[in-house]
Amino acid sequence: MTNDSRLTTILGISAYHPDSSACIIQDGRLIAAAEEERFKRIKHWAGFPEEVIKYCLMEANISLSDVDHIAVGKNVKANLLRKGLFALKNKPGLGMIKDRLKNWRKIEGIGESLSKEFNEEPSAIKRKIINVEHHTAHMASTFFVSPFKKAAILSIDGFGDFVSTRWGLGEGNRMKILGNVFYPHSLGIFYTAITQYLGFLQYGDEYKVMGLSSFGEPEFLRDFKDIVRLNEKKGFNLNIDYFTHHKGNTSMTWNNEAPKMEKVYSNKLIERFGPPRNCEEFITRKHENISASLQLLTEDVIFRLLNNLYKETKCNKLCIAGGVGYNSVANGKIYDNTPFEEVYIQPSSGDAGISLGAAFYVYNTLLDNKRDFIMKDAYWGPEFSNKGIERIIKEDIIRDSQGMFLVEEVKDGELCTKTAKEIADGKIIGWFQGRMEWGPRALGNRSIVVDPRRENMRDILNARIKKRESFRPFAPSILHERVGDYFEKSYPAPFMLRVYNIKKEKREVIPAVTHINGTGRLQTVKKEDNPLYWSLIKEFENITGVPVLLNTSFNENEPIVCTPEEAIGCFKRTDMDVLVMGRWIVRRK
């Protein structure tokens, strides 16, 4: 295979970091992107993303030798002076130093990993590698694929390359950095610490606490203001007496496995708030109030940063990235608490998005190319033909299931009508169509969809499939043109990264997707972005008068399904009623 000489091809990689990923762009347009967890089937996989790289190269129909540049979303040489001064002052433990050096060596050895995996000459690969600093990649991942020619940019997460928060201004194909918050101060680490204290110990559990926060009152807000202190010049800083991550006593493991992080809070937090919750304990009113206080203070810090950023840039358009950018509750309140009028957050704003940002930073800024791409949808993963789906259904369903299922192939025009009727009849539908979503949200291609009018659907889903905490809400997918009829805000939210208030008169209409505080983390669906999913919701509206579906991810305590085999496996081992893949409908007898 040879690369068309007219195309500049860049492979973006995020490796040896939680949510490892890869993407490929050609002449500034995204061709493919995915997270390695979907292939390895281990949540938040942290290692070398060889399977995604293979997929991206296949999607572009090229070999690794055809790639012009390899953009790696980490630069171990960034902020070296700060790292050295911090080590001299704080004398972190030997274990922490060894862990960091080991990770740095792996990043520096990515060329060797590529050479070994793809049988290419190491020196040729090494010449193509360009390292892009973590938060620069985050900023690029949202601004360079946004619809804005000029925008303020905020990147905020745990840590990357010794920085936790960075803000600036993007214009054309350039970004100007206006400020940073450096290690050990981090809003992401603060949120993680309280998440761990509340008994949610798996990597990435912060979203659970965000859901729990709606049940409480901010009783402990004053206490938290002593832990995270607002700072006009630096944004904020932590009272590090409450934390351990800076001392080198906290083990962080992300090497070809699911990432693990030991507790990052100190005994001082226990002295102030009492014993931490055991993950098996019931959640009390105190736990609810701690989560509510955590969420409110997080919002205060974010809005303070954003208002200062607006004052500095005088720009009413905003791009957000970083793991804290997944805080959809805060995102939904930006319009009410800041002067920004338009906000863009790409669907994989967390660490998986680093590969995307690194690639576009190389193409747009380092190679000085004009921007020519807007990410309007999230469908950049693998796709499977109807013929391929038919073969798998015949092998896995018809041949091996001993007559337990009814299998039907339908015409394209009948698929949505028949499926919508099943949903309206109260059935749980596994919906598998088109290209897999990029990012952590199922957005209508790898989704489980049910009737939002039935309040008991939340309990049914949890009992039969999801097995998750009862306080976590389910999300509504709504026709783009009907958002203002059901929500108090009508600004599009195509990637399910904003929470809006549902109108009071509509809360009883769609109770299964209405959270305890009257909100919903919505996905707005445009016909031009996903015609099939839009048609499914429209057919449901034709039957019921309601242009909304409850949409949750197609999985069961695992990464979202990627392949037809994984979809069939999830369908078989759960109590899902109907599986719809391509033009095929599979029903339980």
Secondary structure, DSSP 8 states (H G I E B T S, - for coil): ----TT--EEEEEE-SSSS-EEEEEETTEEEEEEETHHHHTSTT-BS--HHHHHHHHHHHT--GGG-SEEEES--TTTTHHHHHHHHHHH---HHHHHHHHHHHHHHHTHHHHHHHHHT--HHHHHHHEEE--HHHHHHHHHHTTSS-SEEEEEEEEEEETTEEEEEEEEETTEEEEEEEEETT--HHHHHHHHHHHTT--STTTHHHHHHHGGGS--TTHHHHTTTEEEETTTEEEE-GGGB-GGGT---EE-SSB--EE---B-HHHHHHH-S---TTS---HHHHHHHHHHHHHHHHHHHHHHHHHHHHH---EEEEESGGGG-HHHHHTHHHHSS--EEE--TT-STTHHHHHHHHIIIIIIS-----------B-S----HHHHHHHHIIIIITTSTT-EEEEE--HHHHHHHHHHHHHTT--EEEE-SS-BSSSS--SSEEEEE-TT-TTHHHHHIIIII---TTS--EEEEEGGGHHHHBS--S--TTS-EEEEB-HHHHTTSGGG--TTSEEEEEEE-TTT-HHHHHHHHHHHHHHS--EEEEEES-SSSS---SHHHHHHHHHHS---EEEETTEEEEE-
